[in-house]
Amino acid sequence: MRLSFLLPLLIVLPLLTAFLIPLIDILAIALRKILVIISISLELVFSLSLLFYFSPLGKEKLPISYYLGGWEPPLGISLSLNHLGLIFSMLVSVSLFLITLYSLEYIEHHEGKYYVLLFVVLGAMQGVVLTNDLFNLYVFIELLTVASTPLVAFDRTSSAIEAGIKYIVYGLLGGLFFFIGIVLIYLSLGTLSLAEIALSFSSLPIPFQETVLIFFIISLTIKLGIFPFHFWLAKAHSSAPAPISALLSGVMLKLYLCVFLRLFWVVLDFPLMEASWLKSFVLYLALGSSLLGHLFAFQEEDLKRLLAFSSVGHIGIIVAVLLVNTPEALYGGMLHIINHLIMKSALFLDSGYFLQFTKSHLIKDLKGVFHYNRYLFASFVIVVLAMIGIPPLNGFFSKWYMLLAFVEEGIHLGGIVVILGSLLAIPYYFRVISYGISPCEEKPVVSLSQDPPPASLMIFTILALVVLTVVTGIFYFCLNPILDGAVQELLPLQIYPPFPGGS
Amino acid sequence: MKIFLLLVLFSGIGFLLIDNLRFLSNSGFSLGAATHYYVTQGFEQTGALNLVSSILYDFRAFDSLGESTVIFAAVSGIVSLLSRKTLPVSSHGLSIIVKRIFGILTPFLFVSGIYLILHGHLSPGGGFQGGVILGTISIVFCIVYGSSFDYTRYSPQSKTILEVSGALLFLAMGIIGIFLEGFFLANWFSSPERLGKLLTPGSIFGINLGVGIKIGAGLSIIFYSIIQKRIEGK
């Protein structure tokens, strides 16, 4: 496999860039922008070349792996790529490419450190997706938490600092439970390689297996912001700068979903989880969390907190639908992961553009922002329609498949939550839109004569995301070959029936 | 109410852990094939007499890259959140007796830090531990000789350059491994037959050095960012 050298490159290139930026800052500060653009473009090219070679269209076959240092597992750490990893690796590099372009015009202070941290986050994200070793996974999750905390508190206001402290405390608490799970596995099996754990995990006594599952479930519940631990999420996602909100809410939550899928379906024993009370407990917890997220969003007065609570709602429904564990459910869940990433990033970046002009983040201060840039506001409306689930846009198809999956398995509560979520979303998003297009009586807070910051890149990234929203809506079946491959990897082969979503 | 819920949660978790650790100690801890290989073949394969070093910087060197990047990210984060560009007016430090004694002691501290880094593959120690000792030296300077002593002699820029060069040295060792051995972070130039010489372990030596420089400079940067102070009224 000659192409497998791309796997370490995807992780090392962002880290190398992060190490070089402080040096460039001292030597020649003007070159920093060029370095950032070159590096993020290279990352995008490498990641897309993976798609070119390994998707069902290409010649090479997945999965591939790369042994770091030449040590085969269990001696050393290996990286591996399968269809699931391919999807997430591409999602990460595409969205980080757009977010970085947006940041080039949005971030105005401490730019050097900002890009250092952003590239460390990018490297850690690729690491989480690609690694095939449990402890290495933990290292990258911690790296993600540590590197994103200063980004959350980047505005240095007291509320941002408070959000940052909450974020790191809950992030580390989640990491702690993850670590205890790893310790239990290593003490009993003597190996850290995910493939080896998958082979021998079911030989352990059942109460012990359940304990390990409980620790990983608590850890991921905290990281994903599901019901009892949802409060840190809204605070962190709303006080960060707009590109970081998009990063946290759009990309990072999906990454923990990737960890969730890989751990519970591929590595740990899913049949055991299905047989015990754990599965239905987590499923109904996630459904309740989804409903609560939408209700909180409904009564929220602050635009960014509204978007963050809407993320709680969507993550809850995705976790619930994945746990249904039928091909349709996994397909619908993964489709919604992709769509929600695109839509939520677009909404946060779009609102970041408009909130530059307003006094505060409150919805009632949005009066008249429509007039600053009508095309962008129209794009905001399009993404909101997709979020609610209006047919030709992408949100509709994933919600439709999730609904079907719930109903077919007889979990009617799930179907009700999907519909209620959409119904609740209509009033809370339309309140934002109606304030946006209503004429403002007084003068705008930031007068237009004071020239607004240059924003061509910001507008470009937002429009690119809106185009993606429409394209993945109309041509959602183009994703089927890859999603199909990913679903096959997650399900044991013998219970795999013909596929529902076409292809 | 919250406290009660937390108590229930944590006591449940504690009970689970105790219950399962009892199972583990009854059935015996499992030492996998990897552990056996590390203990029996570790030195022949890597040239590092200190097996901890051979695991940290050769078998699982990628983990160490991640861990040292955690510290790098923490340094960047703390600097970006706390940097205020002004130091508090220097205190005059401690009394002349302490100053004289630390004048004598500091070179020894420095030597022991460097020794731990350079001999990390032969004896207990390594880049992380030695780097921390090097980082302490600049903290000692601040406490004993006053806060401006270190700051005026070694600028933050030079520390940043040191930190970054340590990180780049780590990556360079990995990338040279691609060209010589065909794998990222592969151990090149390891020669266990020269047992007792300094340069037996190939790239482990370089990685130790890189991590040591990076950690030392990074800790010093963190310390001086934390003691910086905003001038009143600005």
Interface residues (C-beta under 8 A of the other chain):
Chain A: F5 P8 V12 L15 L16 A18 F19 L20 P22 L23 I26 Y66 Y67 L68 G69 G70 W71 P74 L75 G76 I77 H110 K113 Y114 V116 L117 V120 G123 A124 G127 F135 N136 V139 F140 E142 L143 V146 A147 T149 P150 L151 A153 F154 R156 I161 G164 I180 L184 L187 S188 L189 G190 T191 L192 P205 P207 F208 T211 I214 F215 I218
Chain B: I13 L16 L17 D19 N20 F23 L24 S27 F29 S30 L31 G32 A33 A34 T35 Y37 Y38 D58 F59 R60 A61 F62 D63 L65 G66 E67 T69 V70 F72 A73 A74 S76 G77 I78 V79 S80 L81 S83 Q157 T160 I161 E163 V164 A167 L168 L171 G174 I175 G177 I178 E181 G182 F183 F184 L185 A186 N187
